[in-house]
Amino acid sequence: MTDTSTSLDALRQRIDELDDNLLRLISERAECAKQVAEIKTSSDPDAVFYRPEREAQVLRRIMALNPGPLNSEEMARLFREIMSACLALEQPVKVAYLGPEGTFTQQAALKHFGDSAVSLPMAAIDEVFREVEAGACNYGVVPVENSTEGVVNHTLDSFMDSSMRICGEVVLRIHHHLLISSNTRKDKVSRIYSHPQSFAQCRKWLDAHYPLAERVPVASNAEAAKLVKTEWHSAAIAGDMAAKLYGLDYIAEKIEDRPDNSTRFLIIGNQDVPMCGQDKTSMVVAMRNQPGALHALLEPFYRHQIDLTRLETRPSRTGVWNYVFFIDFKGHHDDPTIKTVIEEVRPHAAELKVLGSYPIGVL
């Protein structure tokens, strides 16, 4: 045997030994998860098994300890899947998302909860809210803002009438591809289906490459991918999950106009989330229509050095030309400083509702 063959055999033997150890340790972890479930169930029949703050702490710890050569995000994704599978032994998490199957929202749900979660598609954002509020699903995933096209107003409006709490967030890099079915000729594409947001995010590329093609807006990119399966002259703008689900071919990849195109999704649920150390809080405030209202809202945040990460306005449903403010800021509502800021804002507000405090997105 050559020295190279000897070295390869030794490395393969070492990999087998490591795989044996990994199998043993993962099995031990899964057994611990089962015991946790038994203890929780015996003391509380309505026990909560999924703990967002605990998961965030574990993933951040793994990323901090990671020695490489795998990068920290890849390592965290591996542990996310292990945690997801172990949680399924305790109690599978049921997650409602804005469907249909194959959307970016489903991709965000699986990124956050792992592939062992049970994901259920809903036809509209308000249906996601209703499913979680009724207890049919443990959590819901809804889009809230895109880095190119801005806020998703339907999601913000749904919070105004809902008792749902925000339990987490996930940011997803959005890559759009131009897809066709196997019986479509690339040079005969005369119609393109996609969600209006995706058309907006790919406007320049489409103008340059398919200026004469009819652009047909549909409810989701997954629906667009499904439509082109039966047409010989059409294409769809959609992501990798939809392409795989419907067996489509790629004409062009990553056609979004901005390479940093990302969408932020919110995780909604029925429970408050305890502090994890790196938290964010969202709240909605209806200010009284009087001079200095915006200053009264923002000044306490400035004085107490609280980092505002987002401020959006929506028309109020209680009066013409009245507005409500959706605010995201760093910190947890149980933190004494945050409590002080909220209480200083409250006297100036016609209505104030904390939508939730939750871990800042890890992945």
C-alpha positions as CSV (number, residue, x, y, z in Angstrom):
1,M,0.0,0.0,0.0
2,T,1.2,3.5,-0.7
3,D,1.6,6.1,2.0
4,T,-1.4,8.0,0.6
5,S,-3.6,4.9,0.9
6,T,-2.4,4.2,4.4
7,S,-3.1,7.8,5.5
8,L,-6.6,7.7,3.9
9,D,-7.4,4.4,5.7
10,A,-6.3,5.9,9.0
11,L,-8.4,9.0,8.5
12,R,-11.5,6.9,7.5
13,Q,-11.1,4.7,10.6
14,R,-10.9,7.9,12.8
15,I,-14.0,9.3,11.1
16,D,-15.8,6.0,11.9
17,E,-14.8,6.3,15.5
18,L,-16.0,9.9,15.7
19,D,-19.3,8.9,14.0
20,D,-19.8,6.2,16.7
21,N,-19.2,8.8,19.4
22,L,-21.6,11.3,17.8
23,L,-24.3,8.6,17.5
24,R,-23.9,7.7,21.2
25,L,-23.9,11.4,22.4
26,I,-26.9,12.4,20.2
27,S,-28.8,9.4,21.5
28,E,-27.9,10.4,25.1
29,R,-29.2,13.9,24.4
30,A,-32.4,12.5,23.0
31,E,-32.9,10.3,26.1
32,C,-32.4,13.4,28.3
33,A,-35.1,15.2,26.2
34,K,-37.5,12.4,26.9
35,Q,-36.8,12.6,30.6
36,V,-37.4,16.3,30.5
37,A,-40.8,15.7,28.9
38,E,-41.7,13.2,31.5
39,I,-40.8,15.5,34.4
40,K,-42.7,18.4,32.8
41,T,-45.8,16.4,32.1
42,S,-45.9,14.9,35.5
43,S,-45.8,18.3,37.2
44,D,-47.9,20.2,34.7
45,P,-50.2,18.7,32.1
46,D,-50.2,22.0,30.2
47,A,-46.4,22.3,30.3
48,V,-44.7,24.3,27.5
49,F,-42.0,22.2,25.8
50,Y,-40.5,24.7,23.4
51,R,-38.6,27.5,25.1
52,P,-37.4,30.2,22.6
53,E,-35.1,31.9,25.1
54,R,-33.4,28.6,26.1
55,E,-32.9,27.6,22.4
56,A,-31.3,31.0,21.7
57,Q,-29.0,30.7,24.6
58,V,-27.9,27.2,23.5
59,L,-27.2,28.3,19.9
60,R,-25.3,31.4,20.9
61,R,-23.2,29.3,23.3
62,I,-22.4,26.8,20.5
63,M,-21.5,29.6,18.2
64,A,-19.2,31.2,20.8
65,L,-17.4,27.9,21.5
66,N,-17.1,26.7,17.9
67,P,-13.4,26.1,17.1
68,G,-14.0,25.6,13.3
69,P,-13.3,24.6,10.6
70,L,-17.1,24.8,10.1
71,N,-18.3,28.4,10.4
72,S,-20.4,29.3,13.4
73,E,-23.7,29.5,11.5
74,E,-23.3,26.1,9.9
75,M,-22.6,24.6,13.4
76,A,-25.6,26.4,14.8
77,R,-27.8,24.9,12.0
78,L,-26.6,21.4,12.8
79,F,-27.5,21.9,16.5
80,R,-30.8,23.4,15.5
81,E,-31.7,20.2,13.8
82,I,-30.6,18.1,16.7
83,M,-32.7,20.2,19.0
84,S,-35.6,20.0,16.7
85,A,-35.5,16.2,16.5
86,C,-35.1,16.0,20.3
87,L,-38.0,18.4,20.9
88,A,-40.2,16.2,18.6
89,L,-39.6,13.3,21.1
90,E,-41.1,15.6,23.8
91,Q,-43.9,17.1,21.8
92,P,-43.8,17.9,18.0
93,V,-44.2,21.7,17.5
94,K,-47.1,22.6,15.1
95,V,-46.4,25.7,13.2
96,A,-48.8,27.6,10.9
97,Y,-47.3,29.6,8.1
98,L,-48.4,31.8,5.2
99,G,-48.7,29.2,2.4
100,P,-49.0,27.4,0.2
101,E,-46.3,24.8,0.5
102,G,-43.0,25.9,-0.9
103,T,-43.1,29.6,0.1
104,F,-40.3,31.6,1.7
105,T,-42.4,31.7,4.8
106,Q,-42.3,27.9,5.1
107,Q,-38.5,28.1,4.5
108,A,-38.3,30.6,7.4
109,A,-40.4,28.3,9.6
110,L,-38.1,25.4,9.0
111,K,-35.0,27.5,9.5
112,H,-36.3,28.6,12.9
113,F,-37.9,25.4,14.2
114,G,-36.0,22.7,12.2
115,D,-37.3,20.0,9.9
116,S,-38.9,18.0,12.7
117,A,-41.5,20.7,13.2
118,V,-45.0,20.0,11.7
119,S,-45.6,23.0,9.4
120,L,-49.1,23.7,8.2
121,P,-49.8,26.1,5.3
122,M,-52.5,28.8,5.7
123,A,-54.1,30.8,2.9
124,A,-53.7,34.3,4.5
125,I,-51.9,36.1,7.3
126,D,-55.0,36.5,9.4
127,E,-55.6,32.8,9.2
128,V,-52.2,32.2,10.7
129,F,-53.2,34.4,13.6
130,R,-56.5,32.6,14.0
131,E,-55.0,29.1,14.0
132,V,-52.5,30.1,16.8
133,E,-55.1,32.0,18.8
134,A,-57.5,29.1,18.7
135,G,-54.8,26.7,19.9
136,A,-54.8,24.6,16.7
137,C,-51.1,25.4,16.3
138,N,-48.4,26.2,18.8
139,Y,-46.8,29.0,16.8
140,G,-47.2,30.9,13.6
141,V,-44.7,32.5,11.1
142,V,-45.6,35.6,9.2
143,P,-43.5,38.0,7.1
144,V,-43.2,41.5,8.5
145,E,-40.6,43.5,6.4
146,N,-38.4,43.2,3.4
147,S,-35.1,45.0,3.0
148,T,-36.0,46.1,-0.5
149,E,-39.8,46.7,-0.4
150,G,-40.4,47.6,3.2
151,V,-43.1,46.6,5.7
152,V,-45.8,44.0,5.2
153,N,-48.8,46.1,6.2
154,H,-51.2,43.1,6.6
155,T,-49.1,41.7,9.3
156,L,-48.9,44.9,11.3
157,D,-52.7,45.4,10.9
158,S,-53.3,41.9,12.2
159,F,-51.5,42.7,15.5
160,M,-53.9,45.7,16.1
161,D,-56.8,43.3,16.6
162,S,-55.0,40.3,18.0
163,S,-53.9,39.1,21.4
164,M,-51.0,37.2,19.9
165,R,-47.5,37.6,21.4
166,I,-44.3,37.9,19.3
167,C,-42.1,35.0,20.4
168,G,-39.2,35.3,18.0
169,E,-37.8,36.5,14.7
170,V,-35.9,35.0,11.8
171,V,-34.2,36.8,8.9
172,L,-34.1,34.9,5.6
173,R,-31.8,35.8,2.7
174,I,-34.2,35.9,-0.3
175,H,-32.9,34.5,-3.6
176,H,-35.2,34.6,-6.6
177,H,-34.8,32.4,-9.6
178,L,-36.5,32.3,-13.0
179,L,-38.0,28.8,-13.4
180,I,-39.6,26.8,-16.1
181,S,-41.1,23.3,-16.5
182,S,-39.3,20.7,-18.5
183,N,-41.6,21.1,-21.6
184,T,-41.0,24.9,-21.9
185,R,-38.6,26.4,-24.4
186,K,-36.4,29.1,-22.8
187,D,-36.7,31.3,-26.0
188,K,-40.5,31.1,-26.0
189,V,-41.3,32.5,-22.5
190,S,-44.0,35.2,-23.0
191,R,-45.5,35.2,-19.5
192,I,-44.0,35.3,-16.0
193,Y,-45.9,34.5,-12.8
194,S,-44.9,35.7,-9.4
195,H,-45.9,37.5,-6.2
196,P,-46.1,41.3,-6.6
197,Q,-43.3,41.7,-4.0
198,S,-41.0,39.5,-6.0
199,F,-41.7,41.4,-9.2
200,A,-40.7,44.6,-7.4
201,Q,-37.5,43.0,-6.1
202,C,-36.5,41.8,-9.6
203,R,-37.8,44.8,-11.6
204,K,-34.4,45.8,-13.1
205,W,-33.4,42.3,-14.1
206,L,-36.8,41.7,-15.8
207,D,-36.6,45.0,-17.6
208,A,-33.2,44.1,-19.0
209,H,-33.8,40.4,-19.9
210,Y,-37.6,40.0,-20.4
211,P,-39.0,43.5,-21.2
212,L,-41.8,42.1,-23.4
213,A,-43.0,39.3,-21.2
214,E,-46.4,39.6,-19.5
215,R,-46.0,39.9,-15.8
216,V,-48.9,38.1,-14.0
217,P,-49.2,38.7,-10.2
218,V,-50.4,35.7,-8.1
219,A,-50.9,35.1,-4.4
220,S,-47.5,33.5,-3.8
221,N,-44.3,32.4,-5.5
222,A,-45.3,28.7,-4.8
223,E,-48.5,29.2,-6.7
224,A,-46.5,30.7,-9.5
225,A,-44.3,27.6,-9.6
226,K,-47.3,25.3,-9.6
227,L,-48.9,27.2,-12.5
228,V,-45.9,26.9,-14.9
229,K,-46.0,23.1,-14.5
230,T,-48.9,23.0,-16.9
231,E,-47.9,25.7,-19.4
232,W,-45.4,25.6,-22.2
233,H,-44.8,29.3,-22.6
234,S,-44.6,30.6,-19.1
235,A,-42.0,31.0,-16.3
236,A,-42.2,31.7,-12.6
237,I,-40.1,33.7,-10.1
238,A,-39.7,31.6,-7.0
239,G,-37.1,30.2,-4.6
240,D,-35.2,26.9,-4.3
241,M,-37.9,25.2,-2.1
242,A,-40.6,25.8,-4.7
243,A,-38.3,24.7,-7.5
244,K,-37.6,21.4,-5.8
245,L,-41.2,20.9,-4.8
246,Y,-42.6,21.3,-8.3
247,G,-39.6,19.9,-10.2
248,L,-38.8,23.0,-12.2
249,D,-35.7,23.9,-14.2
250,Y,-33.6,27.1,-13.7
251,I,-33.3,29.6,-16.5
252,A,-31.5,32.1,-14.3
253,E,-30.5,32.1,-10.6
254,K,-30.4,35.0,-8.1
255,I,-32.1,37.5,-10.2
256,E,-33.0,39.9,-7.3
257,D,-31.9,43.4,-8.0
258,R,-30.2,43.8,-4.6
259,P,-27.7,41.0,-3.5
260,D,-28.5,41.7,0.2
261,N,-32.3,41.2,-0.3
262,S,-33.7,39.8,2.9
263,T,-37.1,39.3,4.6
264,R,-37.7,39.4,8.3
265,F,-40.4,37.0,9.7
266,L,-42.0,37.0,13.1
267,I,-42.9,34.0,15.3
268,I,-46.2,34.5,17.0
269,G,-47.6,32.5,19.9
270,N,-49.7,32.6,23.1
271,Q,-46.9,32.9,25.7
272,D,-44.6,35.5,27.0
273,V,-40.9,34.7,26.5
274,P,-38.5,35.2,29.5
275,M,-35.2,37.1,29.1
276,C,-32.3,35.4,27.3
277,G,-29.8,38.2,27.5
278,Q,-30.0,39.4,23.9
279,D,-33.6,40.4,23.5
280,K,-35.8,42.7,21.4
281,T,-39.2,44.2,22.3
282,S,-42.0,45.2,19.9
283,M,-44.9,47.4,20.8
284,V,-47.7,49.4,19.2
285,V,-48.6,52.9,20.4
286,A,-51.5,55.1,19.4
287,M,-50.5,58.7,20.3
288,R,-52.9,61.5,21.0
289,N,-53.3,63.9,18.1
290,Q,-51.5,66.9,19.7
291,P,-48.3,69.0,19.1
292,G,-45.1,67.2,20.2
293,A,-46.7,63.7,20.2
294,L,-43.8,62.1,18.3
295,H,-41.3,63.8,20.5
296,A,-43.0,62.6,23.6
297,L,-42.9,59.1,22.2
298,L,-39.2,59.0,21.2
299,E,-37.6,61.2,23.9
300,P,-37.6,58.6,26.7
301,F,-35.9,56.1,24.4
302,Y,-33.2,58.7,23.7
303,R,-32.7,59.7,27.3
304,H,-32.4,56.2,28.5
305,Q,-30.1,55.2,25.5
306,I,-32.5,52.5,24.2
307,D,-31.6,51.4,20.7
308,L,-34.6,51.7,18.4
309,T,-34.4,49.2,15.5
310,R,-37.6,50.0,13.7
311,L,-40.4,52.6,13.7
312,E,-43.4,52.2,11.4
313,T,-46.7,54.2,11.2
314,R,-50.1,52.9,10.2
315,P,-53.4,54.7,10.0
316,S,-55.5,54.3,13.1
317,R,-58.9,52.7,12.8
318,T,-60.4,54.9,15.4
319,G,-60.2,58.3,13.5
320,V,-59.3,60.0,10.3
321,W,-55.7,61.2,10.2
322,N,-54.8,59.5,13.4
323,Y,-51.8,57.1,13.4
324,V,-50.4,54.3,15.4
325,F,-46.7,53.6,15.7
326,F,-45.1,50.1,15.6
327,I,-41.8,50.2,17.4
328,D,-39.0,47.6,17.8
329,F,-36.2,48.2,20.3
330,K,-33.4,46.3,22.0
331,G,-34.1,45.0,25.5
332,H,-36.8,43.0,27.3
333,H,-39.9,44.4,28.8
334,D,-39.0,42.9,32.2
335,D,-35.8,44.9,32.3
336,P,-36.1,47.8,34.8
337,T,-34.9,50.4,32.3
338,I,-37.3,49.2,29.6
339,K,-40.1,49.2,32.2
340,T,-39.3,52.8,33.0
341,V,-39.3,53.9,29.4
342,I,-42.7,52.3,28.8
343,E,-44.2,53.9,31.8
344,E,-42.8,57.3,30.7
345,V,-44.4,56.9,27.3
346,R,-47.8,55.6,28.6
347,P,-49.3,58.9,29.9
348,H,-48.8,60.5,26.4
349,A,-50.4,57.6,24.6
350,A,-54.1,57.0,23.8
351,E,-53.2,53.3,23.8
352,L,-50.1,51.3,24.3
353,K,-49.7,47.5,23.8
354,V,-46.5,45.5,24.2
355,L,-46.6,42.9,21.5
356,G,-43.8,40.8,23.0
357,S,-40.2,40.5,24.0
358,Y,-38.2,37.8,22.3
359,P,-34.6,36.6,21.5
360,I,-32.9,38.6,18.7
361,G,-32.7,36.2,15.8
362,V,-29.6,33.9,16.0
363,L,-29.6,32.6,12.4
